[in-house]
């Protein structure tokens, strides 16, 4: 018992030291005032290599940027030529596609200044162009909160009841290439909104 008490005290002391060190590091951080800020909500961000993307409900990121912005390595301002959203579009969450591009969920009727068929998810390829082979995702407007790509599937979570014209409450899988509903994967209905998803080769975690 005495040896156990000594070990416990040593462990607590180490935890206190580590916590104090982490707290001091956090206190030492300062705001970079050169970094462009938005004039509205940022709902999602994504790092692809050394590039950062942000999405949300804003029209300015230091300069005119609607709903979507890309920051290159070492830059404190967004890339001016990267496509943006427009109108009443907004981005809620994003997920890398594994090839330098990403999926973006929210509400969209245009991209890069051109109208598109209204959809709840778009696939943006490496370089910023929209993937024309990824079809329209309907009936889930603004209630998509989570995306996770695993293999050939894109798992989608949120507060929706219908998606792609089918009653599939709150959690579905789409074909990651086409956006079509994956009818081979029908989970039990979650008891509440799905806010986050992760997956491995055998399980999906929500």
Secondary structure as UniProt FT lines:
FT   HELIX           2..28
FT   TURN            33..34
FT   STRAND          41..48
FT   TURN            49..50
FT   STRAND          51..57
FT   STRAND          60..61
FT   STRAND          68..71
FT   TURN            73..74
FT   TURN            80..81
FT   TURN            87..88
FT   STRAND          90..96
FT   STRAND          102..111
FT   TURN            112..113
FT   STRAND          114..124
FT   TURN            126..127
FT   TURN            132..133
FT   TURN            141..142
FT   STRAND          144..150
FT   TURN            151..152
FT   STRAND          153..158
FT   STRAND          162..163
FT   TURN            164..165
FT   STRAND          166..167
FT   STRAND          171..175
FT   TURN            176..178
FT   TURN            183..184
FT   STRAND          198..199
FT   STRAND          204..205
//
